[in-house]
């Protein structure tokens, strides 16, 4: 996640740097460093940001379960943690899912692929709309 996207996400969430730091369990200095581009946003922070964005009104409603989007066979579904935990709208959040983005990939590799997936599209659109206004 680059600094511009991080700033947009914070604005969409309607939080000050201090408030976001508290929610994410990090320091105000860390948030400022991400926004200045002095530090790269760590994977666990990026993941939490996307989760919070996915819970915004309208975004969650627009999201569809991954097994419906990908038309997964029942044999695949039964092995997939997204199916097991009834988290088809959060497949991008869960490691070890059975789509092309996951098997053994790091978070960075997984989220890069997820950003182009229809399941993640409502979050991506939200961030793109914010980036266009800046």
QUIMOLIN-V261355 format. One line per field, one symbol per residue. ss: DSSP state (H for helix, E for strand, L for the rest). phi: phi as a letter, one per 40 degrees, with the letter a starting at -180 (. if undefined). psi: psi as a letter, one per 40 degrees, with the letter a starting at -180 (. if undefined). A space follows every 50 residues. Layout:
ss = ???
phi = ???
psi = ???
//
This chain:
ss = LLHHHHHHHHHHHLLLHHHHHHHHLLLHHHHHHHHHLLLLLLHHHHHHHH HHHHLLLLHHHHLLLHHHHLLLLHHHHLLLHHHHLLLHHHHHHLLLLLLL LLLLLLHHHHHHHHLLLLLLHHHHHHHHHHHHHL
phi = .ccccccccccccgbcdcccdcccgbccccddccccgcbcccdccddccc ccccccdgcdcccbccccccfccdccdccccccdbfbccbdccccgcbcc cbdgccdccccccccbccccddcccdcccccccc
psi = hiddddddddddefiidddddddefaiddddddddeediihidddddddd dddeeihddddeiiiddddefhidddddehddddeffdefdddhieifie edheiiddddddddeeiddedddddddddddde.
//
